[in-house]
Amino acid sequence: GLPTSVPTLPKLLKAAGYATGAFGKWHLGYRDEFNPIKHGFDEYFGELLGHSDYYHHAYYDGTYALRDGLKPVKAEGYLTDLLNQRATDFIRRHAREPFFLYVPHLAVHVPFQPPGRPKPSVTKGNMYDGTRRDYAAMLEKVDEGVGMMLAELEKHGLLDNTLFVLSSDNGGERLSDNGPLAHKKSTLWEGGIRVPCVMRWPAKLPKGKVTSQAGITMDLSATFAAIALGVPPSGGPLPAKAGTPNFDGLNLLPILTGAQPEQERTFFWRIDRTGRKQKAVRHGDWKYLQDGNVELLFNLKDDIGERRDVYRHHPQVMTDLKQRLATWEAELAMHPTEFLVK
């Protein structure tokens, strides 16, 4: 779990006067000491495990996962519907004050249980059973929730002056189609790490703009913090206040509004899982990928599907990216882990 001594975005926003709510999946610790309520959220409703039964809210070994704050709570209904209802109610109750709403849906994560079909219950043996039709029905419920939240914002006159972001934590798996990207979730190929990101804020952002700026999920934290702490649209550092985190991400707002030019950036990833060890670094359009014992170099501008390894033609680029990766890993090794395993 993530120790509560670590500064977090919801803590910062709460201190800045925002009501904070999280409704959905929480993968930063199952024990009460790591609960979202301990990390700056005023309210939490959701499941502390990543793949519980959408109807019975328990893991296949019987571990019950649904929580309202710190309390295990019984609730009837399909989980995605319950989360949509709680998120929309949060908007209704906090419409007259600044608020931060985080809705990490469990859908379309396994088990692949569509709405309206509570049987059979999830077991270890059937957890991955499902069809593309099931997957689509699950995703439609997420879409329905987006509509519910937007409608509630409109009802309270907040639709134009609310930053609404829709994104994902990873590429799809199993029943998804990530084409033209290669591979899927749990890999560092583009099909595993490249995700959609749609941002809506009519009062500040231009309509219909598509940017080629490379971004990463950490940028959302930095962007939200900059907005909450009053950083001007043209950009600038976060105000120096006690407890303000030094976010790794980039405030995207000045780039999206055209106040600053796009930036060339370097990103790093690594995975160390049973049967899957990978590392990757991206700098500009170039990406180095180490998949097990195989080393590959791709130019994503020309080959988004990662079909053509161009290492032989650009050995100097390969050398540069591997050195960047080594420097990053050495930097990480200097700092003890912030996660506690209990």
C-alpha positions, 0 to 999 in steps of 0.5 A, a space after each residue: 500500500 501507499 504510505 499516508 506520509 506520501 503527498 498526494 493530489 487529493 490532499 493538495 486539493 482538499 487543502 485548497 478548499 476542494 471537496 474530494 471524492 473517489 468512486 471505483 477501483 483502488 489499487 494502492 492498498 487493501 488494508 484500512 490504513 491505505 484507504 482513499 479516506 486516508 489519502 485526502 478523499 472526503 468520500 470513497 465508494 468502490 472495490 478495493 480489489 481489481 477483479 471482484 464480481 460485479 454483482 456480489 462484490 466479492 473476489 472468487 475466494 470470498 474476500 468481500 471488496 465493496 467499501 463505503 469509506 472504511 466500512 464494508 457495505 452491502 449494496 444491491 446492483 451492478 457495480 458500474 451502475 452503483 459507481 455512476 449513481 454515486 459519482 453523479 450524486 457527488 456532483 449534485 451535493 457539491 455543485 456550489 463549491 469547488 470539487 474534485 471527482 475521481 471515477 476509476 471504473 472497474 469496467 472493462 476489467 475482468 471478470 467479463 460480466 455484462 449488465 443484466 446477467 448476474 449468473 453465474 457468479 465469478 469463480 477462478 475457473 470462469 473469471 476470464 470467460 466472455 465475448 466481445 458482445 459482453 465487453 461492449 455492453 460493459 463499456 456502454 455502461 461506462 459511457 452511460 455514466 459519462 452522460 449522467 455526470 455531464 447531464 448533472 453538471 449541465 443541470 447546475 450550470 457547471 458544464 462549461 466551467 468544469 474540466 472533464 477528462 476521460 482516459 484509461 490506465 492501460 491498453 485493452 486486453 483479451 476481448 479488446 482490439 488495440 489495432 493498429 497498435 501492437 500487443 496489449 495490457 501488461 506489455 510495454 508495446 504501444 498496445 499496452 501503454 498508449 491510451 486515449 485522453 479526451 479533455 473538455 473545458 469549454 471556458 478554457 480549452 479550444 473546441 476540437 483541438 488535437 495535439 501531438 504533444 506526448 503526454 503521460 498520466 502523471 501530467 493530469 496530476 500536475 495539470 489539476 494541481 496547477 489549476 487549483 493553485 491558481 497558476 496562470 494559463 500561460 504557465 509557471 511553477 506551483 506556488 511554494 507552499 508547505 506540503 505541495 508535492 513536486 509532481 513529475 508530470 507536466 502542466 498541459 494547460 499552457 500547451 493546450 491553449 497555445 500559450 506554450 509550444 509543444 515539448 520534446 520529452 522522454 518517458 520511461 517504463 519497466 515491468 517485472 512480472 512472472 514470465 514478462 520482464 520489459 523495459 522501454 524508453 521513448 524520446 521524441 519519436 524514438 522508442 527503445 523496447 527490451 522485451 525479455 532478451 530481445 532489444 528493438 528500436 522503433 520510430 513511432 512517427 513512421 511505424 505506430 504499429 511497431 512492426 519494423 525494428 530499425 536498430 541496424 540503421 540507427 545504432 547511435 539512437 539505440 545507444 543514446 536511449 539505452 543510456 537514458 534508461 540506465 541513468 533513470 534506473 540508477 536514479 530510481 535505485 537511489 531512493 527507497 520504495 514508497 510502497 509498504 508490503 504487508 
